[in-house]
Amino acid sequence: MLQISNASVFFEGRQGKEIHALDRVNLDIDEGDFVVALGASGCGKSTLLNAIAGFLPLTEGTITLNGSPISRPGADRGVVFQKDTLLPWLTVLDNVALGLRFGGVSRRERREKAAELLGLVGLADFARSFPQELSGGMRQRVGIARALATEPDILLMDEPFGALDSLTREQMQELLISVWHRTGKRIFFITHSIEEALLLGTKVIVMSPRPGRVVARYDLDFVRRFTETQDVRSIHLSVEFSNLREEIRELLHTDHHFAGVAA
Ligand SMILES: Nc1ncnc2c1ncn2[C@@H]1O[C@H](COP(=O)(O)OP(=O)(O)OP(=O)(O)O)[C@@H](O)[C@H]1O
């Protein structure tokens, strides 16, 4: 269980002015959960993810993973960003295997594991390619495989599909659902897109602008429906989906700070 209790973050802004980025966030991420954080730019989503990743400390509150407080980055958390962070001089296979190099795993095992993960994300044939030979969507798939290589407890994804065109984005959503379903990994995923949040999340939290607070929570099953039917169109067209989309859109627009959130 990943447990976030009363998490608050203050940054020191210009001229010593305090920036209240995150305000008393409580969130439990259980095994198998797909948690999506939705909110406008600047509402503290990345701050929350970075705190879970151990990249920045909370000012108040705690985050524990299986009972242990998080204070630094660790192999038990795999991170995927919007912009891929692949090393251009390494092949796709070696990029995926990289995280295991520091874990005392033999070269043969590293390569076997990396090849297996490339299969999981549909890139088995690109193991010997270099990142620059791949499309944006393919590079993000490599990033997902790499994040999974150390067998983390949770996958942290900061707008991983934000820079992709809409068709590739839809394909990546479906791929991620299949990875989630097949691995049973819990995921914490950030997005600006209401539709993406509704399709992917088993739990969706909606955050307000500064200070970032959770203003609504939803337990959803569209993603499970997708794994059974593989029919995204009928989900998008369902009354339930469109009612929720409108409800959340309205919620986001009740505050003018939310302008800029896209469906
Ligand atoms: N290191 C920092 N120093 C000072 N202020 C910061 C720092 N990091 C974030 N902030 C501020 O904290 C607030 C929350 O930022 P954060 O990046 O978490 O928002 P976000 O919801 O992820 O936004 P986006 O969707 O644009 O990525 C913003 O006002 C931002 O300017």
The ligand as an SDF file (V2000), in Angstrom:
LIG
                    3D

 31 33  0  0  0  0  0  0  0  0999 V2000
   10.9900   23.9670   -7.2810 N   0  0  0  0  0  0  0  0  0  0  0  0
   10.0210   24.8690   -7.2270 C   0  0  0  0  0  0  0  0  0  0  0  0
   10.2260   26.0960   -6.7160 N   0  0  0  0  0  0  0  0  0  0  0  0
    9.2480   27.0180   -6.6360 C   0  0  0  0  0  0  0  0  0  0  0  0
    7.9820   26.8040   -7.0650 N   0  0  0  0  0  0  0  0  0  0  0  0
    7.7050   25.6000   -7.5900 C   0  0  0  0  0  0  0  0  0  0  0  0
    8.7030   24.5740   -7.7070 C   0  0  0  0  0  0  0  0  0  0  0  0
    8.1220   23.4830   -8.2860 N   0  0  0  0  0  0  0  0  0  0  0  0
    6.8260   23.8180   -8.5150 C   0  0  0  0  0  0  0  0  0  0  0  0
    6.5870   25.0770   -8.1010 N   0  0  0  0  0  0  0  0  0  0  0  0
    5.2790   25.7680   -8.1420 C   0  0  0  0  0  0  0  0  0  0  0  0
    4.3310   24.9590   -7.4640 O   0  0  0  0  0  0  0  0  0  0  0  0
    3.0910   24.9620   -8.1590 C   0  0  0  0  0  0  0  0  0  0  0  0
    2.7060   23.5460   -8.5330 C   0  0  0  0  0  0  0  0  0  0  0  0
    3.5740   23.0940   -9.5860 O   0  0  0  0  0  0  0  0  0  0  0  0
    3.4310   21.6480  -10.2610 P   0  0  0  0  0  0  0  0  0  0  0  0
    4.5040   21.5560  -11.2830 O   0  0  0  0  0  0  0  0  0  0  0  0
    3.3560   20.6230   -9.2190 O   0  0  0  0  0  0  0  0  0  0  0  0
    1.9980   21.7680  -10.9650 O   0  0  0  0  0  0  0  0  0  0  0  0
    1.3290   20.8180  -12.0460 P   0  0  0  0  0  0  0  0  0  0  0  0
   -0.0900   20.6740  -11.6490 O   0  0  0  0  0  0  0  0  0  0  0  0
    2.1090   19.5760  -12.2120 O   0  0  0  0  0  0  0  0  0  0  0  0
    1.4470   21.6920  -13.3480 O   0  0  0  0  0  0  0  0  0  0  0  0
    1.6240   21.2160  -14.8910 P   0  0  0  0  0  0  0  0  0  0  0  0
    0.3610   20.5050  -15.2200 O   0  0  0  0  0  0  0  0  0  0  0  0
    1.7810   22.5030  -15.6270 O   0  0  0  0  0  0  0  0  0  0  0  0
    2.8320   20.3300  -14.9540 O   0  0  0  0  0  0  0  0  0  0  0  0
    3.2730   25.8800   -9.3560 C   0  0  0  0  0  0  0  0  0  0  0  0
    2.7670   27.1370   -9.0260 O   0  0  0  0  0  0  0  0  0  0  0  0
    4.7670   25.9310   -9.5590 C   0  0  0  0  0  0  0  0  0  0  0  0
    5.1490   27.1390  -10.1090 O   0  0  0  0  0  0  0  0  0  0  0  0
  1  2  1  0
  2  3  1  0
  2  7  2  0
  3  4  2  0
  4  5  1  0
  5  6  2  0
  6  7  1  0
  6 10  1  0
  7  8  1  0
  8  9  2  0
  9 10  1  0
 10 11  1  0
 11 12  1  0
 11 30  1  0
 12 13  1  0
 13 14  1  0
 13 28  1  0
 14 15  1  0
 15 16  1  0
 16 17  2  0
 16 18  1  0
 16 19  1  0
 19 20  1  0
 20 21  2  0
 20 22  1  0
 20 23  1  0
 23 24  1  0
 24 25  2  0
 24 26  1  0
 24 27  1  0
 28 29  1  0
 28 30  1  0
 30 31  1  0
M  END
$$$$
